[in-house]
Amino acid sequence: MPGISRKVALAAAASVALLATACTGQSGSGASDDPSEDTTLNFWHAWSAPAEVKAVKSLVAGFEKAHPTIHVNVVGNMTDDKMNQALRTGGDKAPDVISSFTTNNVGKFCSSGALVDLNPLFEKSGIDPAKTFPKAMSEYTEFEGNRCSVPLLGDAYGLYYNKTAFEKAGITTPPKTWSEFEADAKKLTISDGDSYKQLGFMPNYHGWETTTEHYLGQFSPTYFDSSGKSTIATDPAVEAGFTLQKKLVDELGGYQRLEKYRSTLGDEWGPKHPFHTGQVAMQLDGEWRLGMALDAKPDFEIGVAPLPVPDDQADQYGKGYITGTIAGIAATSKKQNAAWELVKYMTTDTAAVVAFSNHIHNVPSTLAALKSPDLKYDPRFKTFLDIAANPNSTTSPASVNGGVYLATIQNFGYEYESGKAKDLKAGLASTAKQIDTDIAQAK
């Protein structure tokens, strides 16, 4: 499971633009270094928890053993803004290879030229990204044909449910469609005056991982058309996603009542998370939640399943929202050939990816690793492996200004769920216009 800093970084990327749009290095500047000669690379990453740092060191040690002429200086706990500053200035101490948690910033990394386009290196190595990585992961590591990053483990979102509460409510299987989910959420909700003894599901966007992009991922939105214009006002998937969430809010007690209850519940990272305590019976969350929930030793059996899908997409049940960690090569690096050897090993060597996944407890990021018999996991974790491998799983597309468009959508979500915004169609149209304006200004 990820450290707290990991998820904070992911959330922050959706609301702020961390990367500058100018870069002194240029993709395609290349390097003439010989990776068979003795050299030292600087590798900057964002992991900070002791177990995670240890896992990264083990991953790098495996690489150095396989490539005895290449030595790696590892620097951890680095944020995207620190990385970006170093990528712009370059120098002997700057990173040759970086690893970032904020997939939302891929568009900024690629369009600024901060990271080199890896397509020629993949081609030279005879590796086809489309056949190597799950579809969603392949998509979120490129922008406008520039594959300036590569997946390095991933996160898949699914549904956690309280099996004991399900049995008491007479529910025999997890919901597969949103209409089934809606019925189950209401059946699992037990009121206690103005509050709840048990809430079937916390639908509010300020809940734990219940963001607009995680809801919308199950509806397979397009976000942008071929010309780069926002489609959130014209794509029926977006309207359906907003409508579903608002209906859940209204039917489970209303925004004010739900917010009042939410304010009494534990935080996302502590042992008193409301799913751990049984105060919420169903939870939208990532693969890391399983380990955290088990560590909390709840007094009920935990069930894991894919998130529901729209009723008219029942045949796509099993898909989910995918994000994850990325790696890339600095355009300012003079050791890009050696850097590619490190990136290639960390992200495409099946044994290396599997071992790293076993240590970090995130989803493997290659199709081969997802099927490896060497993966070690709780049987319930397989749900997330299957979601990651599902070709119908979705992600949020890269944008030139990072995750700003997602923050704009989320901000409208807050207005709509609370009742401040009454007209969904007008609100989506206004939001789309704002997204297009922001992107035009960022170019």
MARTOR-387893 format. One record per residue (C-alpha): residue number from 1; residue in one letter; x, y, z. Coordinates in pm, whole numbers, plus 50000, padded with zeros to 5 digits. Each point is the difference from the previous one (the first is absolute). Example, Ala and Ser with C-alpha at 12.3 -4.5 7.8 and 13.67 -1.06 7.14 Angstrom:
pt i=1	aa=A	u=51230	v=49550	w=50780
pt i=2	aa=S	u=50137	v=50344	w=49934
***
This chain:
pt i=1	aa=M	u=50000	v=50000	w=50000
pt i=2	aa=P	u=50120	v=50353	w=49933
pt i=3	aa=G	u=50127	v=50238	w=50264
pt i=4	aa=I	u=49789	v=50301	w=50091
pt i=5	aa=S	u=50230	v=50227	w=49800
pt i=6	aa=R	u=49918	v=49799	w=49689
pt i=7	aa=K	u=49629	v=50068	w=50015
pt i=8	aa=V	u=50046	v=50360	w=50103
pt i=9	aa=A	u=50211	v=50046	w=49688
pt i=10	aa=L	u=49732	v=49840	w=49784
pt i=11	aa=A	u=49728	v=50220	w=50144
pt i=12	aa=A	u=50208	v=50316	w=49974
pt i=13	aa=A	u=50073	v=49938	w=49634
pt i=14	aa=A	u=49631	v=50028	w=49919
pt i=15	aa=S	u=49971	v=50346	w=50149
pt i=16	aa=V	u=50328	v=50178	w=49931
pt i=17	aa=A	u=50235	v=50034	w=49706
pt i=18	aa=L	u=50337	v=49894	w=50132
pt i=19	aa=L	u=50205	v=50002	w=49684
pt i=20	aa=A	u=50137	v=50291	w=49803
pt i=21	aa=T	u=49923	v=49999	w=49630
pt i=22	aa=A	u=50350	v=50093	w=49895
pt i=23	aa=C	u=50296	v=49769	w=50012
pt i=24	aa=T	u=50362	v=50053	w=49905
pt i=25	aa=G	u=50041	v=49637	w=49891
pt i=26	aa=Q	u=49842	v=49882	w=49678
pt i=27	aa=S	u=49867	v=49656	w=49931
pt i=28	aa=G	u=50192	v=49857	w=49712
pt i=29	aa=S	u=50324	v=50168	w=50110
pt i=30	aa=G	u=50119	v=49647	w=50061
pt i=31	aa=A	u=50327	v=49884	w=50143
pt i=32	aa=S	u=50303	v=49816	w=49870
pt i=33	aa=D	u=50090	v=49824	w=50323
pt i=34	aa=D	u=50101	v=49635	w=49994
pt i=35	aa=P	u=49806	v=49809	w=50269
pt i=36	aa=S	u=50265	v=49728	w=49998
pt i=37	aa=E	u=50252	v=50247	w=50143
pt i=38	aa=D	u=50020	v=50082	w=50369
pt i=39	aa=T	u=49746	v=50271	w=50084
pt i=40	aa=T	u=49780	v=50128	w=50283
pt i=41	aa=L	u=49635	v=50101	w=49967
pt i=42	aa=N	u=49793	v=50220	w=50228
pt i=43	aa=F	u=49654	v=49853	w=50063
pt i=44	aa=W	u=49744	v=50216	w=50181
pt i=45	aa=H	u=49677	v=49849	w=50129
pt i=46	aa=A	u=49711	v=50101	w=50226
pt i=47	aa=W	u=49972	v=49706	w=50241
pt i=48	aa=S	u=50067	v=50087	w=50363
pt i=49	aa=A	u=49863	v=49728	w=50231
pt i=50	aa=P	u=50286	v=49780	w=50133
pt i=51	aa=A	u=49864	v=49678	w=49846
pt i=52	aa=E	u=49952	v=50173	w=49664
pt i=53	aa=V	u=50350	v=50153	w=50003
pt i=54	aa=K	u=50140	v=49656	w=50078
pt i=55	aa=A	u=49806	v=49853	w=49706
pt i=56	aa=V	u=50139	v=50262	w=49762
pt i=57	aa=K	u=50355	v=49925	w=50116
pt i=58	aa=S	u=49939	v=49631	w=49942
pt i=59	aa=L	u=49869	v=50074	w=49649
pt i=60	aa=V	u=50308	v=50209	w=49919
pt i=61	aa=A	u=50234	v=49737	w=50148
pt i=62	aa=G	u=49851	v=49745	w=49762
pt i=63	aa=F	u=50069	v=50234	w=49710
pt i=64	aa=E	u=50361	v=50066	w=50106
pt i=65	aa=K	u=50061	v=49627	w=50029
pt i=66	aa=A	u=49874	v=49951	w=49644
pt i=67	aa=H	u=50190	v=50308	w=49876
pt i=68	aa=P	u=50331	v=50009	w=50194
pt i=69	aa=T	u=50133	v=50303	w=49809
pt i=70	aa=I	u=49705	v=50222	w=50092
pt i=71	aa=H	u=49977	v=50134	w=50355
pt i=72	aa=V	u=49692	v=50177	w=50132
pt i=73	aa=N	u=49988	v=50280	w=50254
pt i=74	aa=V	u=49647	v=49984	w=50148
pt i=75	aa=V	u=49827	v=50309	w=50141
pt i=76	aa=G	u=49656	v=49950	w=50155
pt i=77	aa=N	u=49707	v=50206	w=50131
pt i=78	aa=M	u=50014	v=50242	w=49705
pt i=79	aa=T	u=49690	v=50194	w=49895
pt i=80	aa=D	u=49914	v=50094	w=49643
pt i=81	aa=D	u=50085	v=50366	w=50051
pt i=82	aa=K	u=50349	v=49908	w=50124
pt i=83	aa=M	u=50044	v=49762	w=49709
pt i=84	aa=N	u=49883	v=50256	w=49749
pt i=85	aa=Q	u=50241	v=50265	w=50129
pt i=86	aa=A	u=50289	v=49755	w=49970
pt i=87	aa=L	u=49886	v=49883	w=49656
pt i=88	aa=R	u=50002	v=50359	w=49878
pt i=89	aa=T	u=50343	v=50091	w=50139
pt i=90	aa=G	u=50186	v=49674	w=49940
pt i=91	aa=G	u=50351	v=49949	w=50130
pt i=92	aa=D	u=50199	v=49714	w=50154
pt i=93	aa=K	u=49770	v=49968	w=50300
pt i=94	aa=A	u=49676	v=50019	w=49801
pt i=95	aa=P	u=49804	v=49679	w=49937
pt i=96	aa=D	u=50063	v=49788	w=49694
pt i=97	aa=V	u=49691	v=49795	w=50080
pt i=98	aa=I	u=49693	v=50108	w=50198
pt i=99	aa=S	u=49700	v=49819	w=50141
pt i=100	aa=S	u=49685	v=50197	w=50081
pt i=101	aa=F	u=49670	v=49910	w=50166
pt i=102	aa=T	u=49809	v=50270	w=49811
pt i=103	aa=T	u=49883	v=49847	w=49675
pt i=104	aa=N	u=49788	v=50313	w=49949
pt i=105	aa=N	u=50321	v=50186	w=49917
pt i=106	aa=V	u=50104	v=49779	w=49707
pt i=107	aa=G	u=49864	v=50256	w=49752
pt i=108	aa=K	u=50216	v=50269	w=50158
pt i=109	aa=F	u=50308	v=49778	w=50009
pt i=110	aa=C	u=49956	v=49910	w=49632
pt i=111	aa=S	u=49896	v=50339	w=49857
pt i=112	aa=S	u=50274	v=50188	w=50186
pt i=113	aa=G	u=50273	v=49771	w=49870
pt i=114	aa=A	u=50113	v=49926	w=50356
pt i=115	aa=L	u=50005	v=49627	w=49929
pt i=116	aa=V	u=50115	v=49833	w=49679
pt i=117	aa=D	u=49764	v=49818	w=49766
pt i=118	aa=L	u=50057	v=49632	w=50070
pt i=119	aa=N	u=49836	v=49873	w=49680
pt i=120	aa=P	u=50331	v=49977	w=49807
pt i=121	aa=L	u=50161	v=49814	w=50291
pt i=122	aa=F	u=49713	v=49753	w=50024
pt i=123	aa=E	u=50024	v=49943	w=49626
pt i=124	aa=K	u=50377	v=49958	w=50012
pt i=125	aa=S	u=49961	v=49744	w=50281
pt i=126	aa=G	u=49728	v=49811	w=49814
pt i=127	aa=I	u=49739	v=50065	w=50268
pt i=128	aa=D	u=49640	v=50080	w=49905
pt i=129	aa=P	u=49840	v=50208	w=50278
pt i=130	aa=A	u=49649	v=49902	w=49883
pt i=131	aa=K	u=50084	v=49633	w=50055
pt i=132	aa=T	u=50202	v=50058	w=50315
pt i=133	aa=F	u=49782	v=50223	w=50220
pt i=134	aa=P	u=49630	v=49992	w=50088
pt i=135	aa=K	u=49800	v=50226	w=49768
pt i=136	aa=A	u=49917	v=50271	w=50256
pt i=137	aa=M	u=50359	v=50013	w=50127
pt i=138	aa=S	u=50132	v=50030	w=49647
pt i=139	aa=E	u=49759	v=50288	w=49942
pt i=140	aa=Y	u=50089	v=50207	w=50305
pt i=141	aa=T	u=50374	v=49989	w=49931
pt i=142	aa=E	u=49984	v=50188	w=49670
pt i=143	aa=F	u=49870	v=50331	w=49869
pt i=144	aa=E	u=49924	v=50083	w=49636
pt i=145	aa=G	u=50215	v=49713	w=49875
pt i=146	aa=N	u=50293	v=50081	w=50228
pt i=147	aa=R	u=50065	v=49711	w=50240
pt i=148	aa=C	u=50216	v=50192	w=50242
pt i=149	aa=S	u=49927	v=49767	w=50290
pt i=150	aa=V	u=49943	v=49634	w=50076
pt i=151	aa=P	u=49790	v=49826	w=50269
pt i=152	aa=L	u=50175	v=49891	w=50321
pt i=153	aa=L	u=49735	v=49812	w=50201
pt i=154	aa=G	u=49642	v=50121	w=50010
pt i=155	aa=D	u=49686	v=50058	w=50203
pt i=156	aa=A	u=49664	v=49845	w=49912
pt i=157	aa=Y	u=49670	v=50105	w=50157
pt i=158	aa=G	u=49732	v=49756	w=50108
pt i=159	aa=L	u=49725	v=49942	w=50256
pt i=160	aa=Y	u=50057	v=49890	w=50358
pt i=161	aa=Y	u=49696	v=49868	w=50186
pt i=162	aa=N	u=49913	v=49877	w=50347
pt i=163	aa=K	u=49897	v=49636	w=49951
pt i=164	aa=T	u=49848	v=49980	w=50346
pt i=165	aa=A	u=49780	v=50305	w=49935
pt i=166	aa=F	u=49904	v=49853	w=49662
pt i=167	aa=E	u=49883	v=49677	w=50163
pt i=168	aa=K	u=49796	v=50187	w=50263
pt i=169	aa=A	u=49834	v=50202	w=49722
pt i=170	aa=G	u=49927	v=49686	w=49797
pt i=171	aa=I	u=50236	v=50097	w=49716
pt i=172	aa=T	u=50174	v=49695	w=49855
pt i=173	aa=T	u=50233	v=50149	w=49738
pt i=174	aa=P	u=50177	v=50334	w=49941
pt i=175	aa=P	u=49815	v=50233	w=49761
pt i=176	aa=K	u=50102	v=49987	w=49636
pt i=177	aa=T	u=49797	v=50293	w=49866
pt i=178	aa=W	u=49938	v=50346	w=50145
pt i=179	aa=S	u=49629	v=49928	w=50045
pt i=180	aa=E	u=50091	v=49694	w=50208
pt i=181	aa=F	u=50253	v=50210	w=50191
pt i=182	aa=E	u=49739	v=50268	w=50069
pt i=183	aa=A	u=49756	v=49742	w=50137
pt i=184	aa=D	u=50269	v=49837	w=50215
pt i=185	aa=A	u=50126	v=50333	w=50137
pt i=186	aa=K	u=49649	v=50087	w=50116
pt i=187	aa=K	u=49941	v=49654	w=50146
pt i=188	aa=L	u=50330	v=50018	w=50192
pt i=189	aa=T	u=49924	v=50343	w=50147
pt i=190	aa=I	u=49873	v=49998	w=50358
pt i=191	aa=S	u=49889	v=50338	w=50130
pt i=192	aa=D	u=50047	v=50126	w=50354
pt i=193	aa=G	u=49795	v=50314	w=50036
pt i=194	aa=D	u=50167	v=50269	w=49793
pt i=195	aa=S	u=50307	v=49781	w=49961
pt i=196	aa=Y	u=50078	v=49638	w=49915
pt i=197	aa=K	u=50080	v=49680	w=50182
pt i=198	aa=Q	u=50134	v=49875	w=49669
pt i=199	aa=L	u=50023	v=50174	w=49664
pt i=200	aa=G	u=49983	v=49783	w=49692
pt i=201	aa=F	u=50241	v=50222	w=49807
pt i=202	aa=M	u=50141	v=50351	w=50035
pt i=203	aa=P	u=49932	v=50153	w=49656
pt i=204	aa=N	u=50120	v=50356	w=50066
pt i=205	aa=Y	u=50300	v=50119	w=49800
pt i=206	aa=H	u=50183	v=50096	w=50321
pt i=207	aa=G	u=49977	v=49637	w=50104
pt i=208	aa=W	u=50289	v=49759	w=49977
pt i=209	aa=E	u=50105	v=49956	w=49634
pt i=210	aa=T	u=49649	v=50085	w=49873
pt i=211	aa=T	u=50128	v=50258	w=49752
pt i=212	aa=T	u=49835	v=50092	w=49673
pt i=213	aa=E	u=50263	v=49819	w=49791
pt i=214	aa=H	u=49959	v=49678	w=50201
pt i=215	aa=Y	u=49622	v=50002	w=49955
pt i=216	aa=L	u=50026	v=50100	w=49634
pt i=217	aa=G	u=50256	v=49730	w=49929
pt i=218	aa=Q	u=49723	v=49740	w=50019
pt i=219	aa=F	u=49806	v=50185	w=49728
pt i=220	aa=S	u=50300	v=50013	w=49760
pt i=221	aa=P	u=49999	v=50375	w=49921
pt i=222	aa=T	u=50198	v=50150	w=49713
pt i=223	aa=Y	u=50093	v=50332	w=50169
pt i=224	aa=F	u=50140	v=50148	w=49675
pt i=225	aa=D	u=49925	v=49976	w=49629
pt i=226	aa=S	u=50256	v=49951	w=49722
pt i=227	aa=S	u=50070	v=50374	w=49990
pt i=228	aa=G	u=50067	v=50017	w=50372
pt i=229	aa=K	u=49675	v=50172	w=50097
pt i=230	aa=S	u=49819	v=49894	w=50319
pt i=231	aa=T	u=49709	v=49760	w=49944
pt i=232	aa=I	u=49859	v=49998	w=50352
pt i=233	aa=A	u=49696	v=50205	w=49892
pt i=234	aa=T	u=49921	v=49774	w=49703
pt i=235	aa=D	u=50111	v=49654	w=50115
pt i=236	aa=P	u=49696	v=49820	w=50148
pt i=237	aa=A	u=50233	v=49795	w=50221
pt i=238	aa=V	u=50086	v=50313	w=50201
pt i=239	aa=E	u=49639	v=50102	w=50053
pt i=240	aa=A	u=49916	v=49643	w=50101
pt i=241	aa=G	u=50283	v=49993	w=50254
pt i=242	aa=F	u=49900	v=50330	w=50161
pt i=243	aa=T	u=49634	v=49894	w=50004
pt i=244	aa=L	u=50080	v=49671	w=50171
pt i=245	aa=Q	u=50210	v=50163	w=50273
pt i=246	aa=K	u=49740	v=50269	w=50072
pt i=247	aa=K	u=49726	v=49737	w=50019
pt i=248	aa=L	u=50203	v=49805	w=50255
pt i=249	aa=V	u=50054	v=50316	w=50206
pt i=250	aa=D	u=49628	v=50081	w=50000
pt i=251	aa=E	u=49878	v=49647	w=50069
pt i=252	aa=L	u=50247	v=49926	w=50281
pt i=253	aa=G	u=49897	v=50300	w=50207
pt i=254	aa=G	u=50091	v=50314	w=49816
pt i=255	aa=Y	u=50319	v=50202	w=49978
pt i=256	aa=Q	u=49979	v=50177	w=50338
pt i=257	aa=R	u=49918	v=49689	w=50199
pt i=258	aa=L	u=50274	v=49800	w=49829
pt i=259	aa=E	u=50257	v=50276	w=50054
pt i=260	aa=K	u=49907	v=50023	w=50368
pt i=261	aa=Y	u=50054	v=49625	w=50036
pt i=262	aa=R	u=50323	v=50010	w=49802
pt i=263	aa=S	u=50142	v=50261	w=50235
pt i=264	aa=T	u=49972	v=49752	w=50288
pt i=265	aa=L	u=50187	v=49720	w=49823
pt i=266	aa=G	u=50368	v=49903	w=49997
pt i=267	aa=D	u=50247	v=50114	w=49736
pt i=268	aa=E	u=50107	v=49811	w=49689
pt i=269	aa=W	u=50333	v=49876	w=50135
pt i=270	aa=G	u=49938	v=49913	w=50363
pt i=271	aa=P	u=49865	v=49678	w=50151
pt i=272	aa=K	u=49669	v=50178	w=50065
pt i=273	aa=H	u=49916	v=50026	w=49630
pt i=274	aa=P	u=49619	v=49953	w=49994
pt i=275	aa=F	u=50021	v=49688	w=49788
pt i=276	aa=H	u=50238	v=49842	w=50253
pt i=277	aa=T	u=49761	v=50083	w=50285
pt i=278	aa=G	u=49686	v=49882	w=49820
pt i=279	aa=Q	u=49845	v=50348	w=49997
pt i=280	aa=V	u=49992	v=49986	w=49619
pt i=281	aa=A	u=49909	v=49666	w=49838
pt i=282	aa=M	u=50138	v=50057	w=49649
pt i=283	aa=Q	u=50309	v=50191	w=49892
pt i=284	aa=L	u=50141	v=50113	w=49665
pt i=285	aa=D	u=50378	v=49967	w=50037
pt i=286	aa=G	u=50331	v=49884	w=49859
pt i=287	aa=E	u=50190	v=49676	w=50044
pt i=288	aa=W	u=50197	v=50136	w=50297
pt i=289	aa=R	u=49684	v=50013	w=50214
pt i=290	aa=L	u=49994	v=49622	w=50040
pt i=291	aa=G	u=50324	v=49991	w=50199
pt i=292	aa=M	u=49901	v=50303	w=50205
pt i=293	aa=A	u=49659	v=49853	w=50079
pt i=294	aa=L	u=50147	v=49665	w=50101
pt i=295	aa=D	u=50257	v=50173	w=50223
pt i=296	aa=A	u=49711	v=50172	w=50179
pt i=297	aa=K	u=49862	v=49654	w=50094
pt i=298	aa=P	u=49630	v=50072	w=49934
pt i=299	aa=D	u=49733	v=49781	w=50161
pt i=300	aa=F	u=49852	v=49905	w=49662
pt i=301	aa=E	u=50109	v=49822	w=49684
pt i=302	aa=I	u=50124	v=50226	w=49721
pt i=303	aa=G	u=49871	v=49943	w=49648
pt i=304	aa=V	u=50162	v=50143	w=49685
pt i=305	aa=A	u=49843	v=50037	w=49655
pt i=306	aa=P	u=50018	v=50225	w=49695
pt i=307	aa=L	u=49800	v=50320	w=50018
pt i=308	aa=P	u=49655	v=49991	w=49840
pt i=309	aa=V	u=49945	v=50111	w=49641
pt i=310	aa=P	u=49705	v=50178	w=49836
pt i=311	aa=D	u=49707	v=49768	w=49935
pt i=312	aa=D	u=50041	v=50035	w=49624
pt i=313	aa=Q	u=50370	v=49898	w=50032
pt i=314	aa=A	u=49941	v=49685	w=50205
pt i=315	aa=D	u=50217	v=49803	w=49759
pt i=316	aa=Q	u=50298	v=50213	w=50109
pt i=317	aa=Y	u=49975	v=49911	w=50367
pt i=318	aa=G	u=50352	v=49943	w=50129
pt i=319	aa=K	u=50149	v=50325	w=49878
pt i=320	aa=G	u=50127	v=50276	w=50228
pt i=321	aa=Y	u=50192	v=50324	w=50024
pt i=322	aa=I	u=50379	v=49968	w=49968
pt i=323	aa=T	u=50284	v=50231	w=50096
pt i=324	aa=G	u=50350	v=49947	w=50134
pt i=325	aa=T	u=50367	v=50091	w=50017
pt i=326	aa=I	u=50199	v=50103	w=49693
pt i=327	aa=A	u=50368	v=50010	w=49910
pt i=328	aa=G	u=50185	v=50203	w=49740
pt i=329	aa=I	u=50339	v=50119	w=49877
pt i=330	aa=A	u=50113	v=50361	w=50042
pt i=331	aa=A	u=50055	v=50188	w=49675
pt i=332	aa=T	u=50297	v=50174	w=50164
pt i=333	aa=S	u=50172	v=49669	w=50075
pt i=334	aa=K	u=50320	v=49924	w=49812
pt i=335	aa=K	u=49966	v=49633	w=50090
pt i=336	aa=Q	u=49673	v=49917	w=49830
pt i=337	aa=N	u=50110	v=49664	w=49864
pt i=338	aa=A	u=50098	v=49879	w=50347
pt i=339	aa=A	u=49684	v=50162	w=50139
pt i=340	aa=W	u=49791	v=49801	w=49754
pt i=341	aa=E	u=50158	v=49678	w=50125
pt i=342	aa=L	u=49882	v=50088	w=50353
pt i=343	aa=V	u=49652	v=50104	w=49888
pt i=344	aa=K	u=49963	v=49694	w=49778
pt i=345	aa=Y	u=50101	v=49768	w=50284
pt i=346	aa=M	u=49774	v=50159	w=50262
pt i=347	aa=T	u=49693	v=50011	w=49778
pt i=348	aa=T	u=50018	v=49706	w=49757
pt i=349	aa=D	u=50205	v=49727	w=50171
pt i=350	aa=T	u=49731	v=49764	w=50125
pt i=351	aa=A	u=50193	v=49868	w=50299
pt i=352	aa=A	u=50095	v=50353	w=50107
pt i=353	aa=V	u=49643	v=50131	w=49967
pt i=354	aa=V	u=49858	v=49703	w=50191
pt i=355	aa=A	u=50251	v=50031	w=50283
pt i=356	aa=F	u=49937	v=50373	w=50030
pt i=357	aa=S	u=49624	v=49943	w=50005
pt i=358	aa=N	u=50037	v=49739	w=50273
pt i=359	aa=H	u=50191	v=50251	w=50212
pt i=360	aa=I	u=49789	v=50312	w=49932
pt i=361	aa=H	u=49662	v=49820	w=49980
pt i=362	aa=N	u=49892	v=50198	w=49695
pt i=363	aa=V	u=49874	v=49851	w=49675
pt i=364	aa=P	u=50266	v=49876	w=49753
pt i=365	aa=S	u=50026	v=50215	w=49690
pt i=366	aa=T	u=50066	v=49746	w=49724
pt i=367	aa=L	u=49762	v=49741	w=49858
pt i=368	aa=A	u=50259	v=49727	w=50058
pt i=369	aa=A	u=50054	v=50097	w=50364
pt i=370	aa=L	u=49624	v=50005	w=50063
pt i=371	aa=K	u=49993	v=49631	w=49907
pt i=372	aa=S	u=50321	v=49898	w=50179
pt i=373	aa=P	u=49978	v=49702	w=50236
pt i=374	aa=D	u=50262	v=50174	w=50216
pt i=375	aa=L	u=49758	v=50271	w=50113
pt i=376	aa=K	u=49922	v=49974	w=50371
pt i=377	aa=Y	u=49666	v=50136	w=50113
pt i=378	aa=D	u=49682	v=49947	w=50197
pt i=379	aa=P	u=49753	v=49817	w=49769
pt i=380	aa=R	u=49775	v=50307	w=50008
pt i=381	aa=F	u=50279	v=50207	w=49845
pt i=382	aa=K	u=49946	v=49814	w=49672
pt i=383	aa=T	u=49695	v=50220	w=49942
pt i=384	aa=F	u=50235	v=50294	w=49945
pt i=385	aa=L	u=50232	v=49799	w=49775
pt i=386	aa=D	u=49702	v=49915	w=49784
pt i=387	aa=I	u=49881	v=50363	w=49995
pt i=388	aa=A	u=50346	v=50115	w=49890
pt i=389	aa=A	u=50009	v=49743	w=49719
pt i=390	aa=N	u=49645	v=50075	w=49883
pt i=391	aa=P	u=50012	v=50180	w=49662
pt i=392	aa=N	u=49682	v=50191	w=50091
pt i=393	aa=S	u=50162	v=50159	w=50306
pt i=394	aa=T	u=50046	v=50374	w=49973
pt i=395	aa=T	u=50222	v=50286	w=50108
pt i=396	aa=S	u=50007	v=50378	w=49972
pt i=397	aa=P	u=50173	v=50121	w=49682
pt i=398	aa=A	u=50309	v=50218	w=50020
pt i=399	aa=S	u=49964	v=50375	w=49951
pt i=400	aa=V	u=50247	v=50277	w=49929
pt i=401	aa=N	u=49919	v=50162	w=50336
pt i=402	aa=G	u=50001	v=49681	w=50202
pt i=403	aa=G	u=49706	v=49924	w=50224
pt i=404	aa=V	u=49846	v=50347	w=49986
pt i=405	aa=Y	u=49703	v=49879	w=49794
pt i=406	aa=L	u=49927	v=49729	w=50257
pt i=407	aa=A	u=50003	v=50259	w=50278
pt i=408	aa=T	u=49760	v=50216	w=49797
pt i=409	aa=I	u=49761	v=49707	w=49959
pt i=410	aa=Q	u=50031	v=49913	w=50368
pt i=411	aa=N	u=49925	v=50357	w=50103
pt i=412	aa=F	u=49678	v=49992	w=49802
pt i=413	aa=G	u=49923	v=49667	w=50166
pt i=414	aa=Y	u=50016	v=50167	w=50341
pt i=415	aa=E	u=49758	v=50268	w=49882
pt i=416	aa=Y	u=49757	v=49752	w=49846
pt i=417	aa=E	u=49986	v=49746	w=50283
pt i=418	aa=S	u=49940	v=50273	w=50259
pt i=419	aa=G	u=49716	v=50152	w=49800
pt i=420	aa=K	u=50177	v=50332	w=49936
pt i=421	aa=A	u=49998	v=49915	w=49629
pt i=422	aa=K	u=49652	v=49894	w=49886
pt i=423	aa=D	u=50034	v=49959	w=49624
pt i=424	aa=L	u=50228	v=49707	w=49912
pt i=425	aa=K	u=50012	v=50064	w=49625
pt i=426	aa=A	u=50076	v=50370	w=50041
pt i=427	aa=G	u=50260	v=49925	w=50265
pt i=428	aa=L	u=50178	v=49746	w=49783
pt i=429	aa=A	u=49997	v=50242	w=49707
pt i=430	aa=S	u=50155	v=50272	w=50214
pt i=431	aa=T	u=50257	v=49756	w=50137
pt i=432	aa=A	u=50095	v=49884	w=49650
pt i=433	aa=K	u=50048	v=50360	w=49893
pt i=434	aa=Q	u=50230	v=50061	w=50299
pt i=435	aa=I	u=50203	v=49688	w=49920
pt i=436	aa=D	u=50049	v=50112	w=49639
pt i=437	aa=T	u=50104	v=50349	w=50114
pt i=438	aa=D	u=50253	v=49863	w=50250
pt i=439	aa=I	u=50154	v=49766	w=49744
pt i=440	aa=A	u=50024	v=50276	w=49737
pt i=441	aa=Q	u=50179	v=50224	w=50251
pt i=442	aa=A	u=50242	v=49722	w=50094
pt i=443	aa=K	u=50120	v=49943	w=49644
***
